[in-house]
Amino acid sequence: VVVLGLAALVTLAALSAIPASTGAAYPRRANLTQGKLYFVGACGGCHTLRAAGTHGTRGPNLAEEPKTFGSIVEQITYGGEGMPSFGTSLPTKLIANIAAYVVKTTPTSGVRDD
Ligand code: HEC
């Protein structure tokens, strides 16, 4: 099972051209304006984030759980139960900018570590 799981992860990584653990680093110069724009458009329908003025309720209010930059990048890239994955539809740089915006505006997000 472990071997199969690994193979699935490798396949997934090959398909999306993104390593299974993104290991994404906080962008040196995050474009928070772009991050906000895309957050509102792609995420706000499901998530409440006070700074962005969104009130979606399908997903958790992003201030509810502590998060890190890395965990947000992974969530956006791979999705989860009820959340679509964006790893094949959004460029990694854009995903990083969205995650940077969420970290910056969510009181429960950890610092920029990942
Ligand atoms: C179709 C609805 C939907 C969309 C669109 C969506 N999400 Fe989610 N999101 C969810 C759901 C449902 C969960 C909870 C499931 C899970 O944790 O795997 C979730 C979980 C999360 C989490 C983890 C939250 C926590 O408290 O642990 C983060 C971070 C997140 N989403 C960010 C985003 C971002 C950023 C976007 C836009 C790129 C986005 N989501 C788009 C539905 C959505």
Residues whose N, C-alpha, C, O or C-beta is under 5 A from the ligand:
A	BS01	HEC	A42 C43 C46 R58 G59 P60 N61 E65 I72 Q75 I76 G79 G80 E81 G82 M83 P84
